[in-house]
Amino acid sequence: MNDVTNMQDCIDACTNCHQACLQTAMTHCLQMGGRHVAPDHLRLMLDCAAMCEQSANLQLSGSPFANRQCGLCADVCHACALSCRDLDGMEECLRACEACEHTCRQMAAMSA
């Protein structure tokens, strides 16, 4: 794969993860209550959504900081996936975080 394909895959994964985390947090988690709305978990989901959105935006704009942002985004996605793993009904968010982490790690490695 070339750099443009890798970047487009990452942008797509980031966009999907942003949507999955935000939508799941604001619908499923709020409806479920309990551990789904624990402050650390809910905050992490919202942080993940924001990070993914920012990563996609920086890549789309051609920012020289995009690859470094992707490294941090991968870390946040990893943490969010771990947080979602043990909760019911979080499969979509978990898969989106894992996919985004994978593509963001590839992009971050390009700047190393």
FIKOLZA-1660 file (N, C-alpha, C; in steps of 0.1 Angstrom, whole numbers, plus 5000, padded with zeros to 4 digits):
% residues 112
   i   px   py   pz ch aa at
   1 5008 4988 5000  A  M  N
   1 5000 5000 5000  A  M CA
   1 5009 5013 5000  A  M  C
   2 5004 5023 4993  A  N  N
   2 5012 5035 4994  A  N CA
   2 5007 5044 5005  A  N  C
   3 5014 5055 5007  A  D  N
   3 5012 5064 5018  A  D CA
   3 4998 5070 5017  A  D  C
   4 4993 5073 5005  A  V  N
   4 4980 5079 5003  A  V CA
   4 4969 5069 5007  A  V  C
   5 4971 5057 5003  A  T  N
   5 4961 5046 5007  A  T CA
   5 4961 5045 5022  A  T  C
   6 4973 5044 5028  A  N  N
   6 4974 5042 5043  A  N CA
   6 4967 5054 5050  A  N  C
   7 4969 5066 5045  A  M  N
   7 4963 5078 5051  A  M CA
   7 4948 5078 5049  A  M  C
   8 4943 5074 5038  A  Q  N
   8 4928 5073 5036  A  Q CA
   8 4922 5063 5045  A  Q  C
   9 4929 5051 5046  A  D  N
   9 4924 5041 5055  A  D CA
   9 4923 5046 5069  A  D  C
  10 4933 5054 5073  A  C  N
  10 4934 5059 5087  A  C CA
  10 4923 5070 5089  A  C  C
  11 4921 5079 5079  A  I  N
  11 4911 5089 5080  A  I CA
  11 4897 5082 5081  A  I  C
  12 4895 5072 5074  A  D  N
  12 4882 5064 5074  A  D CA
  12 4880 5058 5088  A  D  C
  13 4891 5052 5093  A  A  N
  13 4890 5045 5106  A  A CA
  13 4888 5055 5117  A  A  C
  14 4895 5067 5116  A  C  N
  14 4893 5077 5126  A  C CA
  14 4879 5083 5126  A  C  C
  15 4874 5085 5114  A  T  N
  15 4860 5090 5113  A  T CA
  15 4850 5080 5118  A  T  C
  16 4852 5068 5115  A  N  N
  16 4843 5057 5120  A  N CA
  16 4844 5056 5136  A  N  C
  17 4855 5057 5141  A  C  N
  17 4857 5056 5155  A  C CA
  17 4851 5068 5163  A  C  C
  18 4853 5080 5157  A  H  N
  18 4847 5092 5163  A  H CA
  18 4832 5090 5164  A  H  C
  19 4826 5086 5153  A  Q  N
  19 4812 5084 5153  A  Q CA
  19 4807 5073 5163  A  Q  C
  20 4814 5061 5163  A  A  N
  20 4810 5050 5171  A  A CA
  20 4812 5054 5186  A  A  C
  21 4823 5060 5190  A  C  N
  21 4824 5064 5204  A  C CA
  21 4814 5074 5209  A  C  C
  22 4813 5084 5201  A  L  N
  22 4803 5095 5205  A  L CA
  22 4789 5090 5205  A  L  C
  23 4785 5083 5195  A  Q  N
  23 4771 5078 5194  A  Q CA
  23 4769 5068 5205  A  Q  C
  24 4778 5059 5208  A  T  N
  24 4776 5048 5218  A  T CA
  24 4776 5055 5232  A  T  C
  25 4785 5064 5234  A  A  N
  25 4785 5071 5247  A  A CA
  25 4772 5078 5250  A  A  C
  26 4767 5085 5240  A  M  N
  26 4755 5094 5242  A  M CA
  26 4742 5086 5241  A  M  C
  27 4742 5074 5236  A  T  N
  27 4729 5067 5235  A  T CA
  27 4730 5054 5244  A  T  C
  28 4738 5045 5240  A  H  N
  28 4738 5032 5247  A  H CA
  28 4743 5034 5261  A  H  C
  29 4754 5040 5264  A  C  N
  29 4759 5041 5277  A  C CA
  29 4750 5049 5286  A  C  C
  30 4744 5060 5282  A  L  N
  30 4735 5068 5290  A  L CA
  30 4722 5060 5293  A  L  C
  31 4718 5052 5284  A  Q  N
  31 4706 5043 5286  A  Q CA
  31 4709 5032 5296  A  Q  C
  32 4721 5026 5295  A  M  N
  32 4724 5015 5303  A  M CA
  32 4727 5019 5318  A  M  C
  33 4733 5031 5320  A  G  N
  33 4737 5035 5333  A  G CA
  33 4747 5026 5340  A  G  C
  34 4748 5027 5353  A  G  N
  34 4758 5018 5360  A  G CA
  34 4772 5021 5355  A  G  C
  35 4779 5010 5353  A  R  N
  35 4793 5011 5349  A  R CA
  35 4795 5018 5336  A  R  C
  36 4785 5017 5327  A  H  N
  36 4785 5024 5314  A  H CA
  36 4787 5039 5315  A  H  C
  37 4782 5045 5326  A  V  N
  37 4783 5059 5328  A  V CA
  37 4793 5063 5339  A  V  C
  38 4802 5054 5343  A  A  N
  38 4812 5057 5353  A  A CA
  38 4820 5068 5347  A  A  C
  39 4824 5079 5355  A  P  N
  39 4831 5090 5349  A  P CA
  39 4843 5087 5341  A  P  C
  40 4852 5078 5346  A  D  N
  40 4864 5075 5338  A  D CA
  40 4861 5069 5325  A  D  C
  41 4851 5060 5324  A  H  N
  41 4847 5053 5312  A  H CA
  41 4841 5063 5302  A  H  C
  42 4831 5071 5307  A  L  N
  42 4824 5080 5298  A  L CA
  42 4834 5091 5293  A  L  C
  43 4842 5096 5302  A  R  N
  43 4852 5106 5298  A  R CA
  43 4862 5101 5287  A  R  C
  44 4866 5088 5289  A  L  N
  44 4875 5082 5280  A  L CA
  44 4869 5081 5266  A  L  C
  45 4856 5077 5266  A  M  N
  45 4849 5075 5253  A  M CA
  45 4848 5089 5246  A  M  C
  46 4845 5099 5253  A  L  N
  46 4844 5113 5247  A  L CA
  46 4858 5118 5243  A  L  C
  47 4868 5115 5251  A  D  N
  47 4882 5118 5247  A  D CA
  47 4886 5111 5234  A  D  C
  48 4882 5098 5233  A  C  N
  48 4886 5090 5221  A  C CA
  48 4879 5096 5209  A  C  C
  49 4866 5100 5210  A  A  N
  49 4859 5106 5199  A  A CA
  49 4865 5118 5195  A  A  C
  50 4869 5127 5204  A  A  N
  50 4876 5140 5201  A  A CA
  50 4889 5137 5194  A  A  C
  51 4897 5128 5199  A  M  N
  51 4910 5125 5194  A  M CA
  51 4909 5120 5180  A  M  C
  52 4900 5111 5177  A  C  N
  52 4898 5106 5164  A  C CA
  52 4894 5116 5154  A  C  C
  53 4885 5125 5158  A  E  N
  53 4881 5136 5150  A  E CA
  53 4892 5145 5146  A  E  C
  54 4900 5148 5156  A  Q  N
  54 4912 5157 5154  A  Q CA
  54 4922 5150 5145  A  Q  C
  55 4925 5137 5147  A  S  N
  55 4934 5130 5138  A  S CA
  55 4930 5130 5124  A  S  C
  56 4917 5128 5121  A  A  N
  56 4912 5128 5108  A  A CA
  56 4913 5142 5102  A  A  C
  57 4910 5152 5110  A  N  N
  57 4911 5166 5105  A  N CA
  57 4925 5170 5102  A  N  C
  58 4935 5166 5110  A  L  N
  58 4949 5170 5107  A  L CA
  58 4954 5163 5095  A  L  C
  59 4950 5150 5093  A  Q  N
  59 4954 5143 5081  A  Q CA
  59 4948 5149 5068  A  Q  C
  60 4935 5153 5069  A  L  N
  60 4928 5159 5058  A  L CA
  60 4934 5172 5054  A  L  C
  61 4939 5179 5064  A  S  N
  61 4945 5193 5061  A  S CA
  61 4959 5192 5057  A  S  C
  62 4965 5180 5058  A  G  N
  62 4980 5179 5054  A  G CA
  62 4989 5184 5065  A  G  C
  63 4984 5185 5077  A  S  N
  63 4992 5190 5088  A  S CA
  63 5005 5182 5090  A  S  C
  64 5016 5189 5093  A  P  N
  64 5028 5182 5096  A  P CA
  64 5028 5175 5110  A  P  C
  65 5018 5178 5117  A  F  N
  65 5016 5172 5131  A  F CA
  65 5007 5160 5130  A  F  C
  66 5002 5156 5119  A  A  N
  66 4992 5146 5118  A  A CA
  66 4997 5132 5123  A  A  C
  67 5009 5129 5119  A  N  N
  67 5014 5115 5123  A  N CA
  67 5017 5115 5138  A  N  C
  68 5022 5126 5144  A  R  N
  68 5024 5126 5158  A  R CA
  68 5010 5125 5165  A  R  C
  69 5000 5132 5160  A  Q  N
  69 4987 5131 5166  A  Q CA
  69 4981 5117 5165  A  Q  C
  70 4984 5110 5154  A  C  N
  70 4980 5096 5152  A  C CA
  70 4986 5087 5163  A  C  C
  71 4998 5090 5167  A  G  N
  71 5004 5082 5178  A  G CA
  71 4996 5083 5191  A  G  C
  72 4993 5095 5194  A  L  N
  72 4985 5097 5207  A  L CA
  72 4971 5092 5205  A  L  C
  73 4965 5093 5193  A  C  N
  73 4952 5088 5191  A  C CA
  73 4952 5073 5192  A  C  C
  74 4962 5066 5188  A  A  N
  74 4963 5052 5189  A  A CA
  74 4963 5048 5204  A  A  C
  75 4970 5055 5212  A  D  N
  75 4971 5052 5226  A  D CA
  75 4957 5054 5233  A  D  C
  76 4950 5065 5229  A  V  N
  76 4937 5067 5235  A  V CA
  76 4927 5056 5230  A  V  C
  77 4928 5053 5217  A  C  N
  77 4919 5042 5212  A  C CA
  77 4921 5029 5219  A  C  C
  78 4934 5026 5222  A  H  N
  78 4937 5014 5229  A  H CA
  78 4931 5014 5243  A  H  C
  79 4932 5025 5250  A  A  N
  79 4926 5026 5264  A  A CA
  79 4911 5025 5263  A  A  C
  80 4905 5031 5253  A  C  N
  80 4891 5031 5252  A  C CA
  80 4886 5017 5249  A  C  C
  81 4893 5010 5240  A  A  N
  81 4889 4996 5237  A  A CA
  81 4890 4987 5250  A  A  C
  82 4900 4989 5258  A  L  N
  82 4901 4981 5270  A  L CA
  82 4890 4984 5280  A  L  C
  83 4886 4997 5280  A  S  N
  83 4875 5001 5289  A  S CA
  83 4862 4996 5284  A  S  C
  84 4860 4995 5271  A  C  N
  84 4847 4990 5265  A  C CA
  84 4846 4974 5266  A  C  C
  85 4857 4968 5266  A  R  N
  85 4858 4953 5264  A  R CA
  85 4849 4946 5274  A  R  C
  86 4848 4950 5287  A  D  N
  86 4841 4943 5297  A  D CA
  86 4827 4947 5299  A  D  C
  87 4822 4956 5291  A  L  N
  87 4808 4961 5292  A  L CA
  87 4799 4956 5281  A  L  C
  88 4786 4953 5285  A  D  N
  88 4777 4948 5275  A  D CA
  88 4773 4958 5264  A  D  C
  89 4772 4953 5252  A  G  N
  89 4767 4961 5241  A  G CA
  89 4777 4970 5235  A  G  C
  90 4790 4968 5238  A  M  N
  90 4800 4978 5234  A  M CA
  90 4809 4973 5222  A  M  C
  91 4804 4963 5215  A  E  N
  91 4812 4956 5204  A  E CA
  91 4815 4966 5193  A  E  C
  92 4806 4974 5189  A  E  N
  92 4808 4983 5177  A  E CA
  92 4819 4993 5181  A  E  C
  93 4818 4998 5193  A  C  N
  93 4828 5008 5198  A  C CA
  93 4842 5001 5199  A  C  C
  94 4842 4989 5204  A  L  N
  94 4854 4982 5206  A  L CA
  94 4861 4979 5193  A  L  C
  95 4853 4974 5183  A  R  N
  95 4859 4972 5169  A  R CA
  95 4864 4984 5163  A  R  C
  96 4857 4995 5164  A  A  N
  96 4861 5008 5158  A  A CA
  96 4874 5013 5165  A  A  C
  97 4875 5012 5178  A  C  N
  97 4887 5016 5185  A  C CA
  97 4899 5007 5181  A  C  C
  98 4897 4994 5180  A  E  N
  98 4908 4986 5176  A  E CA
  98 4913 4989 5161  A  E  C
  99 4903 4991 5152  A  A  N
  99 4907 4994 5138  A  A CA
  99 4914 5008 5138  A  A  C
 100 4909 5017 5145  A  C  N
 100 4916 5031 5145  A  C CA
 100 4930 5030 5151  A  C  C
 101 4931 5023 5162  A  E  N
 101 4944 5021 5168  A  E CA
 101 4954 5015 5158  A  E  C
 102 4950 5005 5151  A  H  N
 102 4959 4998 5141  A  H CA
 102 4963 5008 5130  A  H  C
 103 4954 5015 5124  A  T  N
 103 4958 5024 5113  A  T CA
 103 4966 5036 5118  A  T  C
 104 4962 5041 5130  A  C  N
 104 4970 5052 5136  A  C CA
 104 4984 5049 5139  A  C  C
 105 4986 5037 5144  A  R  N
 105 5000 5032 5147  A  R CA
 105 5008 5031 5134  A  R  C
 106 5001 5027 5123  A  Q  N
 106 5009 5027 5110  A  Q CA
 106 5013 5041 5106  A  Q  C
 107 5003 5050 5108  A  M  N
 107 5006 5064 5104  A  M CA
 107 5017 5070 5113  A  M  C
 108 5016 5068 5126  A  A  N
 108 5026 5073 5135  A  A CA
 108 5040 5067 5132  A  A  C
 109 5041 5055 5128  A  A  N
 109 5054 5049 5125  A  A CA
 109 5060 5055 5112  A  A  C
 110 5052 5061 5104  A  M  N
 110 5057 5068 5092  A  M CA
 110 5065 5080 5095  A  M  C
 111 5063 5086 5107  A  S  N
 111 5070 5098 5111  A  S CA
 111 5082 5095 5119  A  S  C
 112 5084 5083 5123  A  A  N
 112 5095 5079 5132  A  A CA
 112 5108 5078 5124  A  A  C
% end
